[in-house]
Amino acid sequence: MLVIAGAGRFGRLCSRDPFGMGLMSYIFDIEDVTVWSPALRVGKLYVGMARDLADSLGTSMGITVMASDFWEIELDNFDSFVRMMNAEYFSSEHPVLKVLVGAVLAPSIILLERGGNSIVPRSAEEREFFDRAHELSMPQ
């Protein structure tokens, strides 16, 4: 996989860019398997929002930076984080909170499943949300 880190206008080539092609993306791995490689801007936004949400929930997000654009997902901790987000989302009646949490929860559900774990929807509302999450374009 070819990657460029997010430094400066053109970035700096990182070790996962052996041919110097300079593709701009983030890499999220679980146990050395790439589970998502979003565009640089999308990856940065996801990490920032996940970090803030984890802090708000008083937990770890279960994602560790390996390089500026390369993140390792620690499946057990990430699973706990996603379940906390899921509980927060579906127990809340606050429309703005649901939009904010849902923005991180939807891609996180897909990442969790790509890592081999899943959450079983307990209601029609959860099933609809999970179905919408599966419609996201999330390249590996």
LINQUI-V116524 format. One record per residue. RES is the residue in one small letter. SS is DSSP state (H for helix, E for strand, L for the rest). D_LAST is the distance of its C-alpha to the last C-alpha in Angstrom with 2 decimals. Layout:
RES;SS;D_LAST, RES;SS;D_LAST
This chain:
m;L;10.07, l;L;12.36, v;L;12.83, i;E;15.88, a;L;17.30, g;L;18.84, a;L;22.48, g;L;24.91, r;L;24.64, f;L;22.67, g;L;21.31, r;L;21.82, l;E;19.96, c;L;18.45, s;L;18.39, r;L;14.77, d;L;16.08, p;L;18.51, f;L;19.45, g;L;20.13, m;L;18.18, g;L;17.42, l;L;14.15, m;E;13.93, s;E;10.93, y;L;10.48, i;E;8.64, f;E;8.77, d;E;9.56, i;E;11.64, e;L;14.16, d;L;12.58, v;E;9.32, t;E;6.18, v;E;5.21, w;E;4.29, s;L;5.31, p;L;7.96, a;E;11.12, l;H;13.66, r;H;15.96, v;H;13.69, g;H;12.53, k;H;16.24, l;H;17.44, y;H;15.33, v;H;16.54, g;H;20.03, m;H;20.34, a;H;19.08, r;H;21.54, d;H;24.34, l;H;23.80, a;H;23.82, d;H;26.97, s;H;28.51, l;H;27.95, g;L;29.33, t;L;26.47, s;L;23.70, m;L;20.17, g;L;18.99, i;E;16.73, t;E;18.23, v;E;17.98, m;E;17.84, a;E;18.14, s;L;18.31, d;L;14.64, f;E;13.32, w;E;13.49, e;E;13.98, i;E;14.02, e;L;17.27, l;H;16.77, d;H;20.48, n;H;21.04, f;H;17.92, d;H;19.05, s;H;22.46, f;H;21.28, v;H;19.36, r;H;22.49, m;H;24.72, m;H;22.91, n;H;23.12, a;H;26.81, e;H;27.50, y;H;25.99, f;H;27.82, s;H;31.06, s;L;31.45, e;L;33.53, h;L;32.88, p;H;31.05, v;H;29.84, l;H;28.65, k;H;26.66, v;H;24.93, l;H;24.14, v;H;22.93, g;H;21.04, a;H;19.01, v;H;17.53, l;H;17.86, a;H;15.79, p;H;12.31, s;H;13.63, i;H;14.43, i;H;10.93, l;H;9.89, l;H;13.19, e;H;12.68, r;H;9.48, g;L;11.93, g;L;14.58, n;L;16.77, s;L;17.75, i;L;20.52, v;L;22.95, p;L;24.11, r;L;27.87, s;L;28.91, a;H;28.43, e;H;27.32, e;H;24.55, r;H;23.50, e;H;23.44, f;H;21.36, f;H;18.75, d;H;18.81, r;H;18.25, a;H;15.31, h;H;13.69, e;L;14.42, l;L;12.20, s;L;9.72, m;L;6.55, p;L;3.77, q;L;0.00
